[in-house]
Amino acid sequence: MIPGIILAAGRSERMGRPKALLPLGTSEDTFVRRLARALHEGGVDEVLVVGRCEDEALREAVGAVGVPARYVENPAADGGQLTSVLAGLAVADRPGVHGFLVTPVDAPRITAATVVALLSAFRSTGAPIVRATYKGRHGHPVIFARAVFQELRHADLSIGARAVVRAHADRVVEVEVDDPGVLGDVDTPGDYQLQIGGEL
């Protein structure tokens, strides 16, 4: 089993409003709804959305994404993104789980086909880490195998999961996909205008 984890516990201070609930252009989708559907349709075994304990709007939105998804609270969200990875891992990790796929909520245009390609590469290579690339640039999602779960749990919070990726740099499998969405990083209103289109 390979669960999918969406990281959505940031404060979105530079955006000025919660990124997970932003509309995806003129569609009725929000960032979190589109991503949850892409992960589900791509074949992850469950979708977990990690948010703040007090974020009732996101909790409600996760319940209405249209695919099976669970809300996971991160009581240590101010400690950095790795705390959300670990909150998701704490819920996802159980017998039969061989790895997990993770992506931040601010890359909402990732496609189901990209998820399919990553899962296929992970299962065929047995690599400790598999990540998406587009035109040679690496992005998200990333799959971490069970072999590195403990390293993630003991990683420096100030560096995050990057420390584990660097430690296994010679064994990371890069999956080139025809999906510019893997490079998504919508942090500001300007990013939103450029990457999504329209004004907030």
N, C-alpha and C positions, 0 to 999 in steps of 0.2 A: 504494500500500500504506500502511496505517496500523497499525503495531504498537500493542499495549497494554502499558503498564508499570505494575507494582504495586510500590509503595515499601514495603519491609519490613526496612530495615536499622537501624531505631532500637533503642535498648537497652531500651525498655519499662520504664524505671525506676519510673515512677509506677504502672504496672500490677503490677509485681513478678514478671511472667512474660512470655514472648514473646507479643505480641498476635497475630501471624500464625497461631499454633497454637491459639488459644483456640477452644473449641467454640461453635458458633452456636446457642445455646439448647439444646434437648433433641435437636437433630438430630445426625447423625454428621458433618456438615460442620464444617470449621474456617474461620476468616476467609479464609485464603489460598485454600482449595479453592473456597469459594463465589464469591469474586471472580474467580478464574481461569475458572471456568465461565461466569460472567456475561459477562465480556469475550469469551470464545470464542464463546458463543452469540449475543452481540450483533454479531459480525461483524469483530472486529479480525483482522488478518492473522497475528499471532503474539502469544503472551503471554510477557512477560519479567517475572520476579520478582527484584527487586534486594534482596540481603541481604548480611550480613557474610561475609567470607572464611571465618571459623571456624564459621559457623552450620550445622553438619552436619545438625541436626534439620530445619531449614527446607529445606535442599537436598534431603533425602530426601522431605520432604512435597511439594515441588514436583514431584518425579518421580512422585508418586502422586495427583495432583489429578484424573486421569481425562480430561484434555484435553491437547493438545500445549502444553507450557510449558517454558521454559528458565530455569535459575537463573543470575543474573548477579552476580558478586562486586563489592562496592564496597569497595576497600581504604582509602578515605578517608571512611568512614561517619561518623566523629566530627566531620567538618567541616560537618555539617548536611544537611538534606533535599535541597538542590540537588545535592549530590554524588551522591546516588542517582539523581536525574533524569539527570544527565550520564553516569553509569555505564550506565544503560539506553540513553540516546541513542547512546553510543559503539558499542553492539552493534546497535542498531536501524537506525542511519543507513547507508543504502546506496542505490545507484541504484534509482529506482522508489518510494522512500518519500516521501510527500508531507506527512507529519505523524506525530505520535504522540499517543496518548491516555494520560493518566497519572492514577493515583489512589493514595492511601495505603491501606495494608492495614487501617487502623482505620475504614474505612467499608464494612463487609462486606455490607450489605444493598442495595447498588446493584443494580439489575435489568438484565437483558439488554435489555429494552425501552428503558431509558434510554440504553444504549450505542448501540442502533440509531438513536435519535433524534439523538444527538450526531453520529454519523457522517454521517447524512443531511444535517444542517444544515451540517456542515463541507464536504461535497462540493457542496452547492447554493449556498453563499454565497462560498466561497473566502476566508473571514475568516482573519486570522492566528491568532486564538484563539477557541475555542468552549468554553463551559462550561455546566454544568447548574445550574438554579435550581429551587427548590421554594418556592412561595408567596412569590416575590420575593427569597428569600435564596440567594446563590450558594454552590455547594459543589463537589463532584467527581462525575464525572471532568471533566478539562479536556483539550482537544485543542490542541496547538501545531503550527502549520504550519511547513514547511521555512523559510519566510521569516524566522522568528525563531530558528532553531537557533543562529546565531552569537551573537545577543544573550543567549541562555541560557548559552552557553559562557563569555561574558564578564561575566555578572551577578555582583554582589556576593554572596558566599556567606552573609553575615550577613542579607541581605534575601531572597535566594532568587528563585524564579520570579515572586514577586509584583511585583518590579521591572519585569519584562517585561510583565506584565499591565497594570500602571499606565501604562507607556509607550504602550500601544496601547488605552487605555481607551475611546477614541471608536470603535474598530473591533471591540471584543469583541462576539461574538454570544452572547446569553444564551438558552438553551433551557429553557423552563419545562416541567418534567416532573411527572407525578403519582407521585412517588417520594421519600418522606421520607428514604430511605436515602442520598440525595446529601448530606445534612447530617450524616451519621455522623461521629463523632469520639470514639472509645472510647479514652480515655487512662488511666482509673483504674478500680478495682473498682466504684466508685459509678456511673461511666458505663456500665459493663457491665451492672449490675443494671437501670438505667433504660432503656437502649437495646436490650439483648438479652434480658434477663429471666433470672432465676436467680442463684444464688450461685456464686462460684468456689471 
